[in-house]
Amino acid sequence: KVGEDMPQSFDLFFVSSNYHKYKEAKKILHSFNINLGFLKYELEEIQSYSLKEIASKKAVQAFQKYKKPVIVEDDGLFIDSLYGFPGPYSSYVFKTIGNKGILQLLNQNRKAKFVSIISFCDDKISKSFEAKIDGNISKTQTGKGWGYDPIFVPKNLNKTFAALTNKNELSHRYKALKKFSSWYLRKLKSNGQ
Ligand code: IMP
């Protein structure tokens, strides 16, 4: 295809060490006509109960490093019967006890939610967008997916994120990026871009 080997120019960069998140974010933002590049870097994470505080500090750090408009994402899986655990510690818990460990901790009440924060930062503004999706933790792992995808079943659906074909049209990430996009595109327009 013409132009395939041409260097691409990106409007905005996603700074993360997690390629799965970037791949999904790129696809989602593409549907809103935003071309997202990837800067693979593990940002320092402050310890906080607030995902928003974690994400916004990371966005500022990322902008200071790359001097380009950036977004970063911080997520958490909050399980009702475990008082919101693992929440801000979702990444650590996934690496340690994993999906198998989570399944062993649960009984009847399997309600949970996924929360996503998208934080933007450029030379003028830093702003965060939050969204959640309610659901349940399945009884067994189903489907091949990353992270908690094989055990999270969105509300009113009967398949895990890993088994669904349209995760990127309904996920916490999709909802937060949709909010971000409408703000970002309005901002570009008002700047005459
Ligand atoms: P963090 O934002 O990198 O701290 O990620 C929190 C944890 O939630 C990570 O361990 C991810 O594996 C997990 N996670 C976040 N979003 C998703 C998702 O869409 N599917 C599955 N796991 C996710």
Boltz pocket constraint, residues with backbone or C-beta under 6 A from the ligand:
constraints:
  - pocket:
      binder: B
      contacts: [[A, 18], [A, 73], [A, 74], [A, 75], [A, 76], [A, 77], [A, 87], [A, 88], [A, 90], [A, 91], [A, 92], [A, 94], [A, 95], [A, 146], [A, 147], [A, 148], [A, 149], [A, 161], [A, 171], [A, 173]]
      max_distance: 6.0
